[in-house]
Amino acid sequence: MDPHLTCAAERRFPGGMRVEARFRIPEPGFSVTVLFGPSGSGKTTALRLLAGLERPDAGHIACGGTVWADAGRGRHLPPQARNLGFLSQAYDLFPHLSLAANLAYGLGGLPAGARRDRVAELVALLGLDGLEDRQPAQLSGGQRQRAALGRALAPRPALLLLDEPLSALDRPTQLRLRRDLRDLLRRLDVPTVLVTHDRAEALQLGDRLVVMDGGRVCQEGPIQPVFDRPTDPAVARILGVETVVLGGVVEVSGGLATVAVGEARLQAPDPGSLGLRAYVCIRGEDVLVERGEPGPSTARNRLAARIVSLQPEGPLVRLTLDAGFPLESVVTRQACADLDLAEGEAVTALLKASAIHLIPHD
């Protein structure tokens, strides 16, 4: 069966910059594909290519069996002909219209009775009962988001596009609405493409991940395997891996590789195809820290280290360690206080072998 969405399009800009958007959505129905990357990576341009707001200079885009764009044949469907819903960062609700009128805006082709029924269905689904007559200025941030989402979904699109849908909200509201948005998208049963640069948002909302950098797709696949096993050091850093260092492969035996990084020796699962060197990738949350002699532990890697700096981050504290190489650890504030950690203190860093991901250098 053909993929529900195929995007293999390129947009070229004056000055030589170009964005190559190459990814797919395997099947129709509920799924969230996240376009993820730093600012300037090309993810918003990719979304605009899907929406028809940018015309590709090469390649094609097809969805649900319909060709939306084919540069070679000069075909380009405008946004209104693509059967998609689009939710921007600003939501773009009409300020002079009621919530119900905003929801009904894209339903002009339906009889009046069918429009009323669809609006009532969306109001109930989105939990906006009793707010039908309110204007956007009278709604909370979360209510405005749901209203804008409902307007995008009113015509029953084949694809939903979300551009940083939580960025306009304050942080506490973002955290509260992530789970609600995921549950809502599941109930709506529409394939969705979402743009974000927030790692936690991508993990909580996404099913598939498309990592972009420098105008190209670096890695694509199911979200957790991509986060757990980046294919190159640039992707690892984009995905928030704090420690990415190059080491020398000492030996490979019994499914484990021993890698030398400075004076340290680290054991990690053998990914196969290792040469003489490999990048060692370690997330801060996987590094445990103990004072004095470490107690019983299943961790294969025990490194003598010294605390270079402590950086509070809300309920967490980020430790920069010198373990013969720069190593970061993230611990709770309570753990930091219980261990009486301070800059310059000697500690032991504990890492399970399974927490270390190796990327072959060659």
N, C-alpha and C positions, 0 to 999 in steps of 0.2 A: 504494500500500500504506500502511495506517495505521501510525503510529509504534509501536514496541514499548512505549514508555512515554510517557504524556502526563500532565503535572502542571500543573494550573491551579487551585491551591487557595490559600485565604487563612485565616490563623489570627489571631484578634483577642484581645488581652489586656487585662485591666483597666488603666485609665489611658490608654487610647487607642493603645497600641502595637499594630502589626499586622505580620504577615509575609506577603508575597505571593510564593508559590513558583510560578513559571511557566517551565517548560522541558520538553524532550522528549528521548527517546533514539530516533533514527530507525529503527534495525533491531535485531533480536535478534542474539545472538552476541557475540563479544568486542568490548568497547569500555569505556573508562573515562571517565565524565563527572565532572568535578571541580567541586564547589561551593566557590567560593573567595571569601574576603573577610576583613575584620578581625573581631576579637571583637565580638559584638553585632550582626553584619550580618544574621543570620537563617538562616545556612546549617545550623546544627544543628536548628533548628525545622523547616526544609524536610525534612531527613532523617527527623525524627521523624514528620512528616506521611506520608512514604512508608512508614515502618515500621508505621503504625497506632497509634503511641504518642501522637499528637496527633490530635484530631478537627477537620477543617476547619469553619470557620464559613460558608464560601462556596466554590463551585467544585467541582471533581471531580478524581479521580486514576484512571487506568486503565492496566493493564499486561497485555500479551499477550492482549488481547481481553476481559479481565475487568475490570469496574468495581470498584475497591477502595473508592472513596468518592465519594459524590454528595450534597453538603449539601442541595441543593434537593429531593431525594427521600428524605432521611433515611437513606441507605445508608452503612454504615461497617463494612467487614470488619475483624475484630480481627487482630492481628499473625499469629497462628498459622494464619489462613485465607488469607494473602496469598502463600504460596509464595515467600518471600524468605529470604535469609540475612543476618544482622546481626552485625557485628563491632564492638564498642565499644572505646573507648580502653583500658579496663582488661582486655580479653580475656574476663574473667568465666568462666574455666575452673573447674570444680568441684574444689576442692583435695583432696578425699578420694577422688577417682576417678583411675584410671590414664589415661594418654593414650588408650589404645584405648577405654576406657569413655566418656571424654569425646566421642570421635568418634562413638560409637554412640548417644549420648544421644537424638538426634532421629530415630532409626530404629526406634522402638518398634513401628511398624506393619508392619515387614517380618518374614518368618520368620527364625529364628536363623541359618540358613545364608547367606541373602542379606545379613544384617547383617554377618557375618564377612567376606564377600566385599567389601562396600563399604568396610569399615574397612581391609582389606588393600590395596585399590586406592588409598585416600587416603594411607595410610602410605607407599606406594611413590611416589606422585605428589609428596608433600610432602617427600620425603627424610628421613623419620623412622624408617627401618628400625632395629630393635634397641632402640627406645625405648618400645615399646608398653606395657610394664609400669611405666614410671616415672610418678610423680605430678608435677603442675605445678611443685612446689617443687624438683624434681630436674632441671628443664629450664632451658636458657639462655633469654635474652630472645627471641632469634630463633626458637628451637624452640617456645616458648610462643605466639608470634605465629602460626607455621604451624599449630600444633595448633588454635588458636582459629579460624583461617581454615578448616581442614578440618572442624571441627564445624559452622560456618555453611554449608558447601557440601555436607555429607553428604546432605541430602534432595534434592539436585539442584534448587536454587531457580531461578526465572525471573529473579530480580534479586538482586544482592549489594550490601549497604550497608556501607560502611567509614567509621567515625567516627574521624578522626585516627589511623590504624592504626599509625603509627610514633612517636607522641608519647610513649609510655611508655618508649621505649628511649633509651639515651645516644646522644650525637651521632655518635660513630664507628660504632656499630651501625646507626643510621639510614642513614648514607651507604652502608654495605655492603649493607643489605637492600633499598634502593630498586630496584636493578636486578633482584634476585632476585624481588621482589614483582611487578614488571611482567611478567617472564618467566612466573611462575607463573600470573598472571591470564590471560595469553594461552593457556597450555595448558589452563586450566579452561574457557575459551570461554563465560564467563557475563558478560552486561552488568552493569556495576558503577557505582555512584554513590559517590564518595569525597569526604569533607569534609576540607579542609585550609586553613591560612592560610600555608603554606610555599611560596614561589614555586618553589624548585628541585624540591620534591616534586611540585607540580602539573605542571611541565614534563616531568619524567621519567616520571611515571605516567599522565598524562592524554591523552585523545584529543579530548575536547570540554571547554570551559570555560564555567562559568556564574558570572559575577561578581556578587556580592551586596553591597549596602551599604544600611544604613538600613531593612532589612526588605523590600527589593525586588530584583529581578533588573535589573542595569544593562546587561549585555551578555552575549550567549550565542553560541557558535559553535565551529568547530574551534580547537584550542588555540593553535597558532602564529599564525594571523591575528589572534586576539583580543589576544595579547600584543604583537604587532608594531604593531597599528593600533587602539588604544583609541579609543572614540567620544566620550569627553568627559574633561575634565581630572581629575575625581574618579576615574574608572576608571583613568586613567594612573597616578595616585599609588598606588592600591590595588595595581596590578600592579608597583610598585617602580620606576617611572620617576623618577629623582632630580631632574631639572630639568624643570619645567613652568612656563613663563613666557608672559605675554601680549605679543604684538608687533603692529606695524602692517604690513599688506601694502603693499609699495612697488610691485611689479609682478609680473605673471605672463606668462612668455614661454617658448616651447619646452619646455613640460612642467615648468618649474621656477618656483617662487615665490621672490621675494626679500622677506624679512621683516626689519623693523627692530626690534631689541630694545635699548633704550638707544642707545648710539652704534654698536653693532655691526650689521652687515648679514649675514644668514644666507640661504643658498640651500638649498632643500629641494624634493622632488617635490611638484608641485601635486596635492592630493587632489580638486580640483574643488569648486565651490560656495563658494570663498573670497570673503568680503566685505572689509570694511576692516581687520578684525583677525583674528588667529588665535593659538591656543595652540601654542607650540613645545615639543615633547617630546623630550628627549635622555636616553638611558641613559648612566650613568657609564662602562661598559665600552667605549662607542663613542668616547670622547674621548681622543685621544692627546696626550701632552705632550712638548715638546722644549725644550731650553735653547738660547739664542742664535738665530741665523737658521735656520729650518727647512730641511731638505734636500729633495730631490726627493720629491714626493708627489702622489697623485691626489686628495687632499682638496680640495674646493672652498672650504671654510671654514677660514680661518686667523685666529685671534683672539689679539691681544696680551692677556695675562692676568697676574695676580699671585697667588701662592699665599697664601691666607688661613689655612688650617690643613691639617695632615696627621693622619689618624687610622688607625693600624694596625688591620687586621682579619685576623688570622691571616697567611696567605701574601700578602695584598693590603694596599694602602694606599689609603685614600680621601682624595682631595684636594678641598678646597673652594677654588674659584678665583673671583677677581673679573675678569670679562671684559667689564666694562661692565654686567653682570648676573650674578647668582649662578649658577655652573656647577660641577657635580661631575664628577670623573674618578676612575676606579678603575684603578690600575696595580699591577704586582707589586712586592713588596719589593725584588727584585733590580733592577728598572728604576728604582725610587726611589733605590737606592744608587748605581747606575751613573751616573745623571744628577745625583747629589748635590743632590737637591731639599730645600729648606728653606722654612719659613714666611717670607714677604716677598720671595721670589725672583721675578724676572720670567721668564715662560715664554711659549711659543706653544702654544695649544690648537688641535689639528687635528681637523676633523670632516668626514667624507664627507657629501655632500648626502643620500645614501640612508639615512644613519643618523638623520636628523631626520624626525620625524613631525609633521605639522601637523593641528590640529583646528580647523575653522572656528568662530569665536566666535559667529557669528550663527545 
